[in-house]
């Protein structure tokens, strides 16, 4: 059963070594992520699953101890998903950021797994995946990584799209209220056009939260580089 969730964005810039001189610009965001992970720890889960978007063919399950790296971003920094070491492919960048957050906050009380999600996963399949995750243990917590739209300004990765701000506002309302129906109803096609990488992970969360009575809280909402960054908790 799902007992808690933290929703965080997944830009590699969240890692100060990657952001370099721009690191202070995201200090408030990092602090909000730390607060969100505190909610996961307080829930005392039996299992923590980190969910994040993965490129085509990069999805799948990653065991505890799976390796991740930021070397592709010019930084000699490696991470592990929880304690220990496991062989296998490198974590997708979203899960590497999640692993970094866990290492930074020292949240290692429960077994940890990763789930990379292809962004084309249908809403229906997302909900089913969430239900399956929630049934994995008596007390399941999710760290849900993903960005909102990447089209908020002309300098954004997806350039300016007038639909981006309303989309992000709707996502913020849904996540902040733990509104399962609103999260499930997010338009996958529109999310793809707006380059919102978090759509599938958020809808997995909605599936996992069925038959629970979790309250939501929106901790942070901003778009400093034309990309929507949201932090929320469900507990």
Backbone bond lengths (Angstrom), bond angles and torsions (degrees), N, CA, C in turn:
res aa  C-N    CA-C-N  psi(-1)  N-CA   C-N-CA  omega(-1)  CA-C   N-CA-C  phi
1 X - - - 1.460 - - 1.524 109.33 -
2 X 1.310 115.26 138.50 1.460 119.40 177.71 1.523 110.19 -74.38
3 X 1.334 116.16 126.62 1.464 120.55 179.28 1.515 112.55 -113.59
4 X 1.321 118.77 -17.72 1.473 120.86 179.56 1.522 109.51 -166.78
5 X 1.320 114.53 154.90 1.463 120.34 175.52 1.520 109.16 -148.79
6 X 1.304 114.92 147.65 1.461 122.50 172.40 1.519 107.69 -123.87
7 X 1.309 116.35 130.35 1.464 122.59 177.99 1.522 107.86 -107.67
8 X 1.323 116.29 122.91 1.465 121.34 -179.10 1.531 109.64 -134.92
9 X 1.329 117.51 153.52 1.466 119.71 174.51 1.520 109.81 -77.32
10 X 1.337 116.23 168.33 1.464 118.21 -173.49 1.526 114.22 -128.79
11 X 1.338 120.59 30.87 1.461 118.22 177.56 1.534 110.22 -70.72
12 X 1.314 119.19 135.54 1.466 119.87 174.54 1.526 112.50 -55.45
13 X 1.338 117.38 -24.28 1.465 120.64 177.56 1.521 112.52 -61.46
14 X 1.334 117.47 -14.46 1.452 120.06 175.90 1.528 110.62 -63.01
15 X 1.313 116.31 -27.04 1.473 121.83 178.32 1.532 108.15 -82.37
16 X 1.327 119.25 117.80 1.471 120.88 -174.31 1.522 114.02 -55.59
17 X 1.326 117.08 -36.39 1.462 118.83 -179.46 1.520 111.60 -63.79
18 X 1.321 116.76 -32.12 1.462 120.63 177.43 1.525 110.29 -76.01
19 X 1.335 116.62 -42.82 1.463 120.84 -178.99 1.519 112.52 -69.05
20 X 1.338 116.81 -26.93 1.475 122.29 179.47 1.533 110.63 54.58
21 X 1.317 117.79 -123.10 1.458 121.06 -175.14 1.511 114.71 -63.60
22 X 1.334 117.04 -20.46 1.465 120.95 179.54 1.519 112.64 -89.18
23 X 1.323 117.51 1.47 1.464 120.93 -174.08 1.527 113.51 -55.14
24 X 1.348 119.93 -42.59 1.475 118.80 -178.17 1.526 114.08 -60.06
25 X 1.322 117.54 -22.71 1.462 120.19 -178.30 1.527 112.12 -64.60
26 X 1.326 117.11 -22.04 1.466 120.43 -178.26 1.523 112.58 -110.85
27 X 1.321 117.49 16.53 1.462 120.03 -179.44 1.531 111.82 -60.29
28 X 1.328 117.09 -40.30 1.468 119.97 179.96 1.517 110.65 -64.97
29 X 1.319 116.10 -39.83 1.465 120.48 177.71 1.525 110.66 -63.55
30 X 1.319 117.31 -44.19 1.465 120.25 179.10 1.522 111.02 -60.95
31 X 1.318 116.08 -41.02 1.465 120.01 179.87 1.526 110.67 -63.19
32 X 1.339 116.87 -39.89 1.459 120.14 178.44 1.529 110.95 -64.70
33 X 1.328 117.05 -39.82 1.463 120.81 177.17 1.524 110.83 -62.75
34 X 1.322 116.70 -40.34 1.466 120.30 177.95 1.521 110.49 -61.35
35 X 1.330 116.52 -43.10 1.466 119.95 178.19 1.530 110.79 -63.07
36 X 1.327 116.48 -40.13 1.462 120.35 -179.45 1.523 111.16 -63.79
37 X 1.318 117.02 -41.96 1.464 119.53 179.01 1.523 111.81 -67.94
38 X 1.319 116.75 -26.03 1.456 119.45 174.60 1.513 112.25 -62.04
39 X 1.338 116.28 -33.03 1.462 120.65 177.40 1.532 110.05 -65.96
40 X 1.325 117.05 -38.72 1.466 120.04 177.55 1.523 110.85 -62.53
41 X 1.318 116.82 -44.70 1.457 120.07 -178.91 1.521 111.29 -64.13
42 X 1.326 116.37 -39.21 1.469 120.43 -178.84 1.518 112.01 -65.42
43 X 1.341 116.98 -24.20 1.466 120.64 -179.66 1.525 112.71 -77.04
44 X 1.321 117.83 -11.58 1.468 123.12 178.26 1.527 111.91 50.91
45 X 1.335 116.87 60.34 1.471 119.49 -176.94 1.527 112.75 -73.81
46 X 1.326 113.80 156.16 1.465 120.49 171.79 1.524 110.81 -84.85
47 X 1.337 116.24 -21.69 1.455 122.06 -178.61 1.516 108.71 -150.35
48 X 1.322 116.07 133.50 1.456 122.32 175.37 1.524 108.10 -116.14
49 X 1.323 116.96 125.65 1.460 121.90 178.05 1.526 108.75 -116.08
50 X 1.318 115.72 126.30 1.463 122.02 176.29 1.522 107.43 -96.30
51 X 1.326 116.55 122.08 1.465 122.45 -177.22 1.520 108.76 -114.67
52 X 1.325 116.72 135.70 1.455 118.99 178.17 1.515 111.88 -158.38
53 X 1.329 117.03 159.36 1.465 120.76 179.64 1.517 111.50 -66.75
54 X 1.318 114.71 145.95 1.465 121.35 176.75 1.519 108.19 -134.47
55 X 1.288 116.64 150.00 1.452 121.12 178.46 1.514 111.95 -65.64
56 X 1.326 115.44 172.25 1.455 121.05 -179.72 1.524 110.67 -54.88
57 X 1.329 116.30 123.76 1.455 121.15 -179.45 1.510 114.25 81.22
58 X 1.342 117.85 -1.43 1.463 120.24 -177.45 1.507 114.02 -100.38
59 X 1.331 116.46 6.15 1.450 119.37 -179.61 1.515 112.34 -79.72
60 X 1.308 115.51 174.82 1.448 120.89 178.71 1.505 112.33 131.20
61 X 1.328 115.08 -179.34 1.457 121.93 -177.74 1.530 109.47 -92.72
62 X 1.332 116.13 138.41 1.461 122.50 178.08 1.525 108.25 -121.24
63 X 1.336 117.92 126.56 1.462 120.71 -175.26 1.528 111.97 -76.54
64 X 1.304 114.02 166.83 1.466 119.25 173.96 1.523 109.34 -57.42
65 X 1.317 115.83 137.16 1.456 121.16 -179.05 1.512 114.23 88.19
66 X 1.344 117.79 0.37 1.467 120.35 179.75 1.533 109.60 -61.00
67 X 1.346 116.87 141.80 1.466 120.05 -175.15 1.526 113.06 -85.34
68 X 1.305 114.86 148.19 1.458 121.95 172.07 1.507 109.39 -137.59
69 X 1.317 116.89 162.16 1.459 119.83 -176.10 1.524 110.33 -151.43
70 X 1.332 114.89 151.81 1.464 121.54 173.58 1.526 110.44 -113.11
71 X 1.326 115.95 18.90 1.461 119.84 -179.73 1.521 111.57 -65.40
72 X 1.330 116.64 -28.69 1.453 120.00 176.93 1.515 113.27 -66.94
73 X 1.332 116.32 -12.77 1.470 121.64 177.44 1.522 110.80 -106.10
74 X 1.335 115.64 16.20 1.458 120.08 174.98 1.512 115.00 83.16
75 X 1.337 117.31 17.05 1.461 121.32 -177.32 1.521 109.21 -125.62
76 X 1.310 117.24 129.56 1.466 120.91 178.79 1.525 109.34 -83.04
77 X 1.317 114.82 74.14 1.457 121.41 -178.03 1.519 108.68 -135.29
78 X 1.329 115.90 124.23 1.461 121.97 178.95 1.526 109.58 -117.02
79 X 1.323 116.44 151.98 1.458 121.75 179.05 1.526 109.19 -135.23
80 X 1.315 114.97 166.62 1.455 122.33 174.14 1.513 108.40 -130.14
81 X 1.315 116.94 147.06 1.447 121.71 178.97 1.523 108.23 -84.36
82 X 1.303 116.04 91.52 1.455 120.26 -176.46 1.510 111.63 79.97
83 X 1.313 116.05 -169.12 1.453 121.45 -175.62 1.522 111.51 -79.15
84 X 1.336 114.54 158.60 1.452 120.12 176.62 1.509 112.06 86.39
85 X 1.321 115.05 -169.93 1.461 121.85 -179.81 1.519 108.62 -141.63
86 X 1.315 115.22 141.28 1.463 120.55 179.43 1.514 108.85 -137.73
87 X 1.314 115.69 145.22 1.453 120.36 176.09 1.525 109.60 -78.45
88 X 1.307 114.96 162.17 1.461 118.48 177.00 1.508 111.18 133.96
89 X 1.321 116.73 -176.78 1.461 121.14 -177.76 1.523 111.85 -69.35
90 X 1.313 114.76 159.71 1.457 121.19 177.26 1.530 110.16 -67.44
91 X 1.315 114.77 146.83 1.455 120.34 174.94 1.527 110.40 -62.93
92 X 1.324 118.90 141.35 1.463 119.06 169.09 1.519 108.89 -61.19
93 X 1.321 116.88 158.91 1.463 120.17 -171.89 1.526 112.41 -58.42
94 X 1.330 117.89 -34.63 1.469 119.42 -179.73 1.524 111.08 -62.67
95 X 1.321 117.00 -41.58 1.460 120.90 179.37 1.525 111.26 -74.35
96 X 1.338 116.84 -30.08 1.463 119.59 175.15 1.527 110.16 -64.20
97 X 1.340 116.50 -40.23 1.467 119.76 176.57 1.525 109.51 -64.81
98 X 1.334 117.41 -41.34 1.456 120.18 176.23 1.516 112.28 -61.01
99 X 1.334 116.87 -42.06 1.466 120.86 177.80 1.521 110.55 -63.23
100 X 1.338 116.10 -39.04 1.466 119.76 177.64 1.522 110.97 -62.97
101 X 1.333 117.47 -42.32 1.458 120.53 177.87 1.522 111.03 -60.63
102 X 1.328 116.77 -42.49 1.458 119.98 179.66 1.529 110.85 -64.44
103 X 1.327 117.14 -42.18 1.464 120.16 178.30 1.522 110.78 -64.34
104 X 1.320 115.69 -41.04 1.475 121.28 -176.78 1.522 111.33 -64.79
105 X 1.319 116.01 -37.73 1.458 119.90 -176.79 1.526 113.02 -94.92
106 X 1.332 116.26 -5.95 1.458 119.87 178.31 1.512 114.08 69.81
107 X 1.349 117.57 24.81 1.469 120.58 -178.91 1.530 109.34 -84.60
108 X 1.338 115.92 92.67 1.468 119.76 -176.88 1.524 111.24 -134.05
109 X 1.299 117.58 27.04 1.454 120.34 -174.41 1.521 113.04 -75.40
110 X 1.329 117.84 -28.22 1.459 121.64 -175.03 1.526 109.88 -116.77
111 X 1.338 117.86 157.95 1.468 120.12 171.02 1.523 109.88 -56.87
112 X 1.334 115.60 144.35 1.459 121.01 -174.82 1.524 109.20 -124.79
113 X 1.319 116.55 137.04 1.456 122.63 172.11 1.523 108.79 -131.59
114 X 1.325 115.79 162.71 1.457 120.66 176.73 1.517 110.89 -120.89
115 X 1.314 115.61 149.72 1.458 121.38 176.23 1.527 108.44 -134.86
116 X 1.344 115.23 111.31 1.455 120.26 175.23 1.518 109.43 -87.88
117 X 1.320 116.43 131.17 1.462 121.48 -172.75 1.526 109.74 -118.32
118 X 1.312 116.44 124.38 1.459 119.36 174.83 1.523 108.95 -68.87
119 X 1.318 115.80 137.69 1.459 120.41 -172.73 1.523 112.73 -70.04
120 X 1.340 117.91 -9.48 1.463 121.06 177.78 1.528 112.42 -89.38
121 X 1.313 118.31 -0.98 1.455 120.90 -178.93 1.529 109.80 -58.58
122 X 1.309 117.07 130.57 1.457 120.76 -175.60 1.529 110.71 -69.48
123 X 1.337 117.12 153.34 1.468 119.29 176.59 1.519 112.72 -54.80
124 X 1.332 117.38 -39.61 1.459 120.57 -179.38 1.527 111.39 -62.76
125 X 1.333 116.10 -42.98 1.458 120.20 179.65 1.531 110.10 -69.44
126 X 1.320 117.08 -34.09 1.466 120.46 177.14 1.521 110.48 -60.93
127 X 1.320 116.58 -46.90 1.458 120.82 -178.81 1.532 110.29 -62.05
128 X 1.317 117.74 -42.93 1.458 120.83 178.27 1.525 111.53 -62.76
129 X 1.326 115.93 -40.90 1.468 119.85 178.03 1.521 110.52 -62.13
130 X 1.319 116.44 -41.03 1.458 120.06 178.27 1.517 112.01 -62.10
131 X 1.316 116.90 -43.05 1.463 120.05 178.26 1.525 111.03 -59.94
132 X 1.334 115.76 -42.12 1.464 120.20 179.85 1.526 111.03 -64.07
133 X 1.325 116.98 -40.50 1.463 119.74 179.02 1.526 111.21 -64.38
134 X 1.323 116.36 -42.35 1.459 119.72 -177.87 1.517 112.07 -63.35
135 X 1.320 116.68 -25.63 1.467 120.96 -178.91 1.520 113.03 -86.74
136 X 1.329 117.04 -0.12 1.462 120.37 -174.54 1.521 113.13 -70.45
137 X 1.331 117.98 -27.79 1.465 121.02 -176.30 1.522 108.92 -155.82
138 X 1.333 114.67 167.68 1.453 118.92 179.95 1.513 113.24 -64.66
139 X 1.342 116.47 -35.06 1.458 121.88 -179.99 1.533 108.06 -133.67
140 X 1.307 115.59 104.31 1.469 121.93 -177.73 1.525 108.96 -109.79
141 X 1.332 116.71 136.43 1.461 122.75 172.89 1.521 108.64 -121.45
142 X 1.308 116.63 146.65 1.460 122.30 -179.78 1.515 110.33 -121.80
143 X 1.329 116.05 134.11 1.460 122.58 167.03 1.523 105.82 -105.62
144 X 1.312 116.19 108.34 1.464 122.50 -169.84 1.524 108.97 -104.68
145 X 1.336 115.42 111.33 1.455 121.88 -176.07 1.540 109.68 -99.49
146 X 1.315 117.09 139.75 1.459 119.75 176.44 1.513 111.63 164.27
147 X 1.327 116.11 144.99 1.463 121.89 -179.89 1.518 110.61 -95.88
148 X 1.314 115.66 156.73 1.457 121.76 170.05 1.531 108.10 -80.57
149 X 1.320 118.20 -154.44 1.463 120.30 -173.37 1.529 112.26 -64.04
150 X 1.324 115.27 154.34 1.467 121.73 176.67 1.520 109.94 -115.88
151 X 1.345 115.56 38.30 1.471 121.37 -174.31 1.524 111.55 -138.00
152 X 1.331 117.03 35.33 1.452 118.80 -173.96 1.529 114.21 -85.35
153 X 1.345 117.98 -20.75 1.465 121.60 -179.40 1.521 109.50 -141.23
154 X 1.315 115.92 169.63 1.465 119.78 179.31 1.522 111.43 -67.03
155 X 1.330 118.17 -21.13 1.457 121.44 179.38 1.531 112.35 -95.26
156 X 1.318 116.76 1.90 1.468 120.80 179.28 1.523 110.03 -69.64
157 X 1.336 117.42 158.53 1.471 120.06 179.52 1.520 113.67 -54.50
158 X 1.334 117.73 -33.01 1.457 120.85 -179.98 1.513 114.29 -103.14
159 X 1.328 116.59 13.19 1.465 123.20 -176.90 1.532 108.86 65.08
160 X 1.309 117.83 -178.47 1.457 122.63 -175.93 1.527 111.05 -82.60
161 X 1.330 114.82 128.39 1.461 121.56 173.97 1.526 106.55 -130.73
162 X 1.314 117.22 121.72 1.458 121.19 -175.00 1.531 112.64 -62.86
163 X 1.325 117.42 -16.33 1.461 120.42 178.89 1.523 112.42 -81.52
164 X 1.325 117.12 -12.26 1.459 120.60 -171.59 1.532 112.59 -67.92
165 X 1.319 117.38 -48.66 1.470 119.78 -177.40 1.525 111.79 -62.28
166 X 1.345 119.95 -45.73 1.467 118.90 176.44 1.530 113.01 -62.26
167 X 1.326 116.84 -37.90 1.467 120.17 177.63 1.517 110.08 -61.40
168 X 1.327 116.80 -48.41 1.463 120.37 -178.95 1.526 111.39 -62.99
169 X 1.336 116.82 -38.21 1.461 120.44 179.35 1.525 110.46 -63.93
170 X 1.330 116.13 -39.83 1.468 119.87 178.29 1.520 110.98 -65.98
171 X 1.330 117.11 -40.27 1.464 120.82 177.61 1.521 110.08 -63.51
172 X 1.334 116.64 -44.65 1.465 120.46 -179.58 1.523 111.03 -60.26
173 X 1.330 116.61 -42.56 1.470 119.58 178.39 1.522 110.91 -63.07
174 X 1.335 116.22 -44.21 1.462 120.44 -177.34 1.524 111.79 -65.53
175 X 1.320 116.42 -45.69 1.461 119.87 -179.62 1.526 110.98 -69.54
176 X 1.329 116.77 -38.99 1.455 119.99 -179.32 1.515 113.17 -67.24
177 X 1.328 116.67 -24.96 1.459 120.85 -179.91 1.521 113.05 -102.85
178 X 1.337 117.46 1.01 1.480 121.27 -173.83 1.515 109.77 51.41
179 X 1.336 115.39 45.12 1.466 122.31 -178.06 1.529 108.76 -86.62
180 X 1.310 116.69 96.34 1.457 120.82 -174.49 1.516 111.66 -61.98
181 X 1.318 117.08 -43.20 1.462 120.37 -178.20 1.517 110.98 -61.65
182 X 1.324 117.16 -42.85 1.462 120.65 -179.35 1.524 111.58 -66.85
183 X 1.331 117.67 -37.61 1.468 120.48 178.46 1.519 110.04 -68.35
184 X 1.322 117.01 -44.14 1.466 119.95 178.68 1.525 111.68 -62.26
185 X 1.330 117.19 -29.47 1.459 121.53 -175.79 1.528 113.57 -83.58
186 X 1.316 118.89 -1.41 1.467 120.26 179.04 1.526 109.72 -57.57
187 X 1.315 116.20 134.67 1.461 122.79 -176.02 1.530 109.57 -77.77
188 X 1.326 116.75 113.25 1.459 120.85 -177.59 1.524 111.62 -63.26
189 X 1.327 117.02 -38.68 1.457 119.97 179.61 1.509 112.15 -65.55
190 X 1.325 116.85 -45.21 1.462 120.40 178.28 1.519 110.57 -64.27
191 X 1.325 117.12 -42.13 1.464 120.31 178.43 1.527 110.96 -58.68
192 X 1.324 116.46 -40.87 1.456 120.05 179.17 1.533 110.94 -65.43
193 X 1.328 116.54 -42.46 1.464 120.25 179.58 1.523 111.20 -64.14
194 X 1.319 117.06 -32.72 1.464 121.70 -179.41 1.527 112.15 -91.33
195 X 1.338 116.21 3.66 1.466 122.30 177.86 1.533 111.83 58.94
196 X 1.330 115.76 39.72 1.466 121.29 178.06 1.528 108.69 -88.60
197 X 1.304 116.48 98.07 1.469 120.89 -172.63 1.524 113.03 -71.76
198 X 1.326 117.57 -15.72 1.459 119.78 -175.56 1.515 115.70 -84.57
199 X 1.323 118.07 -6.94 1.469 119.93 -173.05 1.522 112.98 -54.05
200 X 1.318 118.18 -53.23 1.467 120.54 -177.62 1.535 111.91 -64.35
201 X 1.335 120.05 -47.87 1.468 118.84 176.68 1.525 113.21 -58.31
202 X 1.340 117.63 -39.12 1.466 119.27 178.73 1.521 111.20 -63.77
203 X 1.331 117.04 -38.78 1.457 119.24 -179.33 1.528 111.76 -73.46
204 X 1.320 117.92 -27.05 1.465 120.31 170.59 1.524 109.60 -64.17
205 X 1.318 116.43 -42.19 1.463 121.03 176.43 1.527 110.52 -58.35
206 X 1.324 117.02 -43.69 1.461 120.31 179.95 1.524 111.06 -60.85
207 X 1.332 117.11 -39.72 1.457 119.97 177.15 1.517 112.12 -65.81
208 X 1.328 116.17 -39.72 1.466 120.30 -179.31 1.524 111.75 -67.50
209 X 1.326 117.10 -28.07 1.466 121.13 -175.07 1.522 113.68 -87.59
210 X 1.327 117.99 -0.81 1.467 119.37 176.88 1.523 110.27 -59.17
211 X 1.320 115.34 144.31 1.469 121.99 179.46 1.522 112.77 64.19
212 X 1.332 116.37 24.74 1.462 121.11 171.66 1.519 107.69 -119.35
213 X 1.306 115.88 174.54 1.463 121.04 178.28 1.523 108.93 -130.51
214 X 1.324 115.29 54.89 1.460 120.22 -175.97 1.532 110.84 -82.80
215 X 1.322 115.49 143.68 1.463 121.91 174.21 1.520 109.54 -96.62
216 X 1.323 116.81 145.10 1.454 121.37 179.20 1.518 112.19 -105.28
217 X 1.318 115.52 155.37 1.464 121.73 174.85 1.525 108.31 -146.70
218 X 1.320 117.04 129.30 1.456 122.04 176.52 1.519 108.32 -92.73
219 X 1.327 117.01 116.70 1.457 121.84 -175.82 1.519 113.45 -95.54
220 X 1.341 116.75 -25.27 1.467 119.11 -175.14 1.518 109.44 -159.19
221 X 1.323 115.84 141.02 1.467 121.79 176.22 1.523 107.99 -149.73
222 X 1.329 116.39 121.53 1.462 120.41 -177.81 1.523 108.58 -162.78
223 X 1.329 115.87 166.16 1.468 121.16 176.62 1.523 108.12 -144.43
224 X 1.344 117.18 66.79 1.467 119.84 -171.90 1.520 114.94 -65.98
225 X 1.306 118.56 -27.59 1.466 121.22 -179.37 1.527 111.23 -118.61
226 X 1.324 115.16 25.67 1.455 119.31 -176.90 1.509 113.37 81.04
227 X 1.343 116.59 8.35 1.463 123.08 178.53 1.526 107.58 -118.03
228 X 1.327 116.96 131.73 1.443 120.59 -179.18 1.526 112.68 -75.55
229 X 1.329 115.71 124.13 1.468 121.59 177.81 1.515 108.09 -116.45
230 X 1.325 116.85 121.10 1.451 123.15 -178.53 1.521 110.03 -123.42
231 X 1.328 115.71 139.83 1.463 121.52 173.19 1.524 107.31 -127.22
232 X 1.317 115.95 127.50 1.464 121.01 -179.44 1.512 109.80 -144.93
233 X 1.320 115.27 160.95 1.457 120.81 174.87 1.519 109.71 -130.65
234 X 1.329 115.00 146.77 1.466 122.42 171.75 1.524 106.11 -122.89
235 X 1.306 116.61 124.44 1.469 119.24 -177.92 1.514 109.77 -154.53
